[in-house]
């Protein structure tokens, strides 16, 4: 008798784990979007005057949507930068479409990355506990 636990290979949408394909596409999108923001002109004061860091790109299991987590350098004008990027996301999508081999380019949603603040809060709590 075998005691193996066979599980369905269906991609569970509620699973917290990402497939290799999702991770690979997310990383490729991160590089392409970073290059576009660095090299292209968008005629928007918030995009032009901010050094924007793309920290992570989370791609949905069906590869149709992508959350792009960003942080402007210095954390200034965060909401304005996100609004500006979401306004020009169609142009960004068009600029990266020629450099990635996908049937359909995911729809991009730009979001502020709060993980740095969260990590700092945890670090502060841990420092206070040691005292």
N, C-alpha and C positions, 0 to 999 in steps of 0.2 A: 504494500500500500504506500502511495506517495502522500506526503504531507505538504505538497506544494500548494501555495495560495495563488490560483490563477485569477487575474483581474482583467476586466475588459480593457482593451487598448483604445477605447473611445476617448477623445479629447474632452475631458470634463471642463466646461467653461468656468466652473467655480473653483477649480484647482488653483492653489497659489503658485504652483510651479509653471515655469514657462518652457516651451519646447525649444530645442536647439535652433529651429528655424526662426522663432520669434526673437530670440536673443541675437542671432546673427543679423537679421533685418533691422532690429533696433539699433545695434551698434553701427551698422552701415549708414542708416539714416542720421545718426548723431554726427558722424564724420561729414556727411554731405551737407547737412544743414549748417554746421559750423563753418565749412568752407564758403557756402553761399553768403552767410552773414558777414564773413570777413572780406570777401572779394566784391560783392555786388553793392550797388547803390539803390536805396529804397525811397529816397527823398522824404524821409520821415525823421524829424529831429530826435525823437527818442531812440530810434534804432541806430541812427548815424552817430549820436553822441554817447552811446553806451557800449562798453565792451561786454558782450553777452556770452555767458558760459552755458553751454548745453551740458547739463549734468547727466541726464539719462533720457532714453526714449523707450517707453513701454508700448509694445505693439499688441493689439488684440489677437486672439487665437485665429481669427479669420483673415488677419492682415489687412483689414479695411480701415482701421482707426489706429492712430498713434498719439499718445500723450507725450509731449515734449516738455521735459522739466528744465527750466532755465533759471539763471540767477544773474542779474546785471552786476557788474563789478561795483563793489561798494554798497550794493543793495539799495541804490537810489532809484526813484521813479519806477518801482516795480510794477504797479498796476498799469501805468501808462505804457511801459515797454511791452507788457503782455497784451494789452489792447491793440497796440500797433502791430505786433507780430501776428495776432489773430486776424487783423484786418488785411495783411498782405500774405496770408498763408497760401492763397491760391497761386501767387507768383512764385513763392518759395517752392511749392509743390511742382510747378512747371519747370523751374530751374534744375531741380534734382532729378526730374523724371528721365532725362537722357543718360544719367550716370548710374542708374540702378536697374537691375534686371528683374523686374516684377511685372506681372500681368496688369496689376492695378496699383497705383501709388496710394498708400494709406492717407486718409484725411487727417490733417495735422491739427492738434489742439495744444496750444501753448499754455503752460501752467507754471506758476512760481514754485520752485523747489524749497520747501521748508525744512528739509532734513538737516541742514547746517544749524538752524536755530534749535531744532529738536535735540540734536547731539550736544549742543552747548548747554542746554537746560539740564540734560542728564548729567553732564560733566560737573555743572555747578552743584547739583544735588549731591553727587558723590563726594565732592570736595567738602561740602557742609557736613556730611555724615562723618567724615574722618576727623573733623575738629571736635 
